[in-house]
Amino acid sequence: MAEDAPTPPARRASSSDDLSLPRLLLLSAWSVVLDAVSRLGDLLVLAWRPRLVPAYLRLWLREVRVSPYRPRRSFELIRVLRASGQDFHELMYGETPVHTALSLFRKAGVTKGSLLVDLGAGRGRTLLAARWLGAEALGIELLEEHVVLASEALARTGAVLRQGDATREDGALTDATHVLVNWTALSPETRARLIARLRACRPGTRILTVTRPVEAPGFTVLSRHRALFTWGVESVWIHEVQGAGTPEPGPEAPF
């Protein structure tokens, strides 16, 4: 699952979108600023974990060489999308910066001994944040191209990125202590299938979702935060999975 930064993934481009040249230039300048801020923030936090810096630089270099933001329409991609029940618009891609993921994971209680699973991990920047905290890190990504380009660099840090369909993933979730789902660009149908998969998590598992919360019984919202992504500032919800028979809470916790 992927998103094209810096365009906000929540918005799908249409043929009726007519952007003037000044607006295009403004958007381009804004994307450059966001990318510079994100990269600087990542390097500053990674300076405290020098062993993670080589992997980050490899990911950055491969992103420059092969952009993750323009998935190529191919027979294989069409086959994968049909099998997953998604459409091309749901591949809109935007990274979660390492410094953003680090801040959110701390708020969610990720520590050494945790297992963070990122459903729709892209090229796995969030996995570096989990490793920064000493947690195990597993990313599930639909597009083989992302996995091929990033998995080797991430493996050197102890993180695992593998190809798979997050809407069909159960095995990894049964042991997860924390799950990240950036479902900004996903359709309601895909989100519903993901929620069904999240029910495989054990009670007490923390679920982090970007843009919108889990709107289903059995998931209690603990807090809401505003965080910086490669397309701009977005809301992130932290939930806790409830056990069978656990009563639903009243009003949400204060943000």
Helices and strands as residue ranges (DSSP letters): H 21-46, G 50-52, H 53-65, H 75-84, G 88-91, H 98-108, E 115-119, H 125-132, E 136-141, H 144-155, E 160-163, G 166-168, G 171-174, E 178-182, H 188-198, E 206-210, E 219-229, E 232-241
